[in-house]
Amino acid sequence: MFVALAAPALGQDRSALVDEGQRAFMRNGCYGCHTIGRRGTPIAPDLSHVGAKYGAEYIAHWLRDPRAVRPSGHMPMLELADEEIRALAAFLAAQQ
């Protein structure tokens, strides 16, 4: 019974994290290089479906240190708090 009651709460927490990630995407200017749907600037890869290819854990690793994941990449290292990374990773992973 506990699992049945906890599942909706976990979904709500996840939804709140994804919403916060969307705000962080805008607040940190990610849209200045990336697009999601019709929003953003198509300088860097379109992230509209990034979650279909990568999970939140991989995306969080990328956000912490993009050059460690892909040394030839052009993504700058951003000064993000751990909470912002978790939220951005959840938001991007939700982009299916």
Backbone hydrogen bonds in HBPLUS format (Angstrom, degrees):
<---DONOR---> <-ACCEPTOR-->    atom                        ^
c    i                          cat <-CA-CA->   ^        H-A-AA   ^      H-
h    n   atom  resd res      DA  || num        DHA   H-A  angle D-A-AA Bond
n    s   type  num  typ     dist DA aas  dist angle  dist       angle   num
A0005-LEU N   A0001-MET O   3.12 MM   4  6.42 148.7  2.22 148.2 156.3     1
A0006-ALA N   A0002-PHE O   2.81 MM   4  5.98 148.8  1.91 150.7 160.6     2
A0007-ALA N   A0003-VAL O   2.99 MM   4  6.00 151.2  2.08 152.0 156.5     3
A0010-LEU N   A0006-ALA O   2.91 MM   4  6.18 155.7  1.97 158.9 166.5     4
A0011-GLY N   A0007-ALA O   3.02 MM   4  6.27 155.6  2.09 151.1 157.8     5
A0012-GLN N   A0008-PRO O   2.94 MM   4  6.20 150.4  2.02 146.7 154.5     6
A0013-ASP N   A0009-ALA O   2.89 MM   4  6.14 159.1  1.93 149.9 155.6     7
A0014-ARG N   A0010-LEU O   2.90 MM   4  6.08 157.8  1.95 146.8 153.0     8
A0015-SER N   A0011-GLY O   2.90 MM   4  6.07 154.3  1.97 141.6 148.9     9
A0016-ALA N   A0012-GLN O   2.91 MM   4  6.14 156.0  1.97 149.2 155.4    10
A0017-LEU N   A0013-ASP O   2.94 MM   4  6.19 150.6  2.03 144.6 152.9    11
A0018-VAL N   A0014-ARG O   2.90 MM   4  6.17 156.8  1.95 151.0 157.0    12
A0019-ASP N   A0015-SER O   2.92 MM   4  6.15 158.6  1.97 147.3 153.3    13
A0020-GLU N   A0016-ALA O   2.90 MM   4  6.12 155.1  1.96 144.5 151.4    14
A0021-GLY N   A0017-LEU O   2.85 MM   4  6.08 148.1  1.96 142.6 152.2    15
A0022-GLN N   A0018-VAL O   2.95 MM   4  6.28 146.2  2.07 146.8 155.4    16
A0023-ARG N   A0019-ASP O   3.12 MM   4  6.48 156.5  2.18 146.1 151.9    17
A0024-ALA N   A0020-GLU O   2.85 MM   4  6.14 154.1  1.92 147.7 155.6    18
A0025-PHE N   A0021-GLY O   2.85 MM   4  6.05 146.6  1.96 143.4 152.3    19
A0026-MET N   A0022-GLN O   3.24 MM   4  6.58 151.6  2.33 143.9 149.8    20
A0027-ARG N   A0023-ARG O   2.77 MM   4  5.96 168.8  1.78 155.4 159.4    21
A0028-ASN N   A0024-ALA O   2.88 MM   4  5.75 158.3  1.93 146.0 150.0    22
A0030-CYS N   A0025-PHE O   3.03 MM   5  5.26 138.0  2.21 157.2 166.6    23
A0029-GLY N   A0026-MET O   3.12 MM   3  5.22 159.7  2.17 105.8 111.6    24
A0032-GLY N   A0029-GLY O   2.88 MM   3  5.39 160.7  1.92 115.6 122.1    25
A0033-CYS N   A0030-CYS O   3.18 MM   3  5.99 169.1  2.19 121.0 123.9    26
A0034-HIS N   A0030-CYS O   3.01 MM   4  6.04 169.8  2.02 156.1 158.3    27
A0041-THR N   A0031-TYR O   2.92 MM  10  6.04 126.7  2.21 147.9 162.9    28
A0043-ILE N   A0033-CYS O   3.06 MM  10  4.90 135.5  2.27 132.1 144.2    29
A0044-ALA N   A0033-CYS O   2.75 MM  11  5.17 176.3  1.75 141.3 141.6    30
A0047-LEU N   A0035-THR O   2.77 MM  12  5.95 160.9  1.81 170.2 172.1    31
A0036-ILE N   A0039-ARG O   2.95 MM   3  5.55 152.3  2.02 155.2 164.3    32
A0039-ARG N   A0036-ILE O   3.22 MM   3  5.55 157.3  2.27 130.1 128.3    33
A0043-ILE N   A0041-THR O   2.89 MM   2  5.74 139.7  2.05  99.6  91.7    34
A0050-VAL N   A0047-LEU O   3.40 MM   3  4.98 176.5  2.40 102.2 103.2    35
A0052-ALA N   A0049-HIS O   3.02 MM   3  5.56 153.0  2.10 114.9 122.7    36
A0053-LYS N   A0050-VAL O   3.08 MM   3  5.45 148.8  2.18 107.1 116.2    37
A0054-TYR N   A0050-VAL O   2.92 MM   4  6.09 161.1  1.95 157.9 164.2    38
A0051-GLY N   A0095-GLN O   2.75 MM  44  4.79 133.4  1.97 140.5 145.8    39
A0059-ILE N   A0055-GLY O   3.07 MM   4  6.32 168.2  2.09 156.6 160.4    40
A0060-ALA N   A0056-ALA O   2.85 MM   4  5.98 157.2  1.90 149.4 155.4    41
A0061-HIS N   A0057-GLU O   3.05 MM   4  6.30 157.1  2.10 145.6 151.6    42
A0062-TRP N   A0058-TYR O   2.91 MM   4  6.23 158.4  1.96 151.9 158.1    43
A0063-LEU N   A0059-ILE O   2.87 MM   4  6.15 158.9  1.92 151.9 157.3    44
A0064-ARG N   A0060-ALA O   2.97 MM   4  6.20 148.4  2.07 147.7 155.9    45
A0065-ASP N   A0061-HIS O   3.20 MM   4  6.47 156.6  2.25 150.5 155.4    46
A0068-ALA N   A0065-ASP O   3.07 MM   3  5.51 137.4  2.26 110.8 122.0    47
A0069-VAL N   A0066-PRO O   3.17 MM   3  5.29 128.8  2.45  97.5 110.3    48
A0070-ARG N   A0066-PRO O   2.87 MM   4  6.09 164.8  1.89 155.8 160.6    49
A0073-GLY N   A0070-ARG O   2.93 MM   3  5.40 164.5  1.96 121.3 126.1    50
A0084-GLU N   A0081-ALA O   2.98 MM   3  5.21 119.7  2.36 102.6 117.6    51
A0085-ILE N   A0081-ALA O   3.00 MM   4  6.37 156.8  2.05 155.5 162.7    52
A0086-ARG N   A0082-ASP O   2.94 MM   4  6.21 162.5  1.97 150.8 155.0    53
A0087-ALA N   A0083-GLU O   3.01 MM   4  6.19 162.0  2.04 145.3 150.2    54
A0088-LEU N   A0084-GLU O   2.78 MM   4  5.92 168.7  1.80 154.2 157.9    55
A0089-ALA N   A0085-ILE O   2.84 MM   4  5.88 161.3  1.88 149.5 155.3    56
A0090-ALA N   A0086-ARG O   2.98 MM   4  6.14 153.8  2.05 143.3 150.4    57
A0091-PHE N   A0087-ALA O   2.92 MM   4  6.14 163.5  1.94 152.7 157.2    58
A0092-LEU N   A0088-LEU O   2.83 MM   4  6.01 169.3  1.84 154.9 157.9    59
A0093-ALA N   A0089-ALA O   2.87 MM   4  5.87 156.7  1.93 143.1 150.3    60
A0094-ALA N   A0090-ALA O   3.07 MM   4  6.17 132.4  2.30 137.4 149.0    61
A0094-ALA N   A0091-PHE O   3.16 MM   3  5.18 132.8  2.40  94.8 107.6    62
A0095-GLN N   A0092-LEU O   3.04 MM   3  5.24 156.9  2.09 105.4 112.8    63
A0096-GLN N   A0094-ALA O   3.00 MM   2  5.75 114.0  2.45 113.4  96.6    64
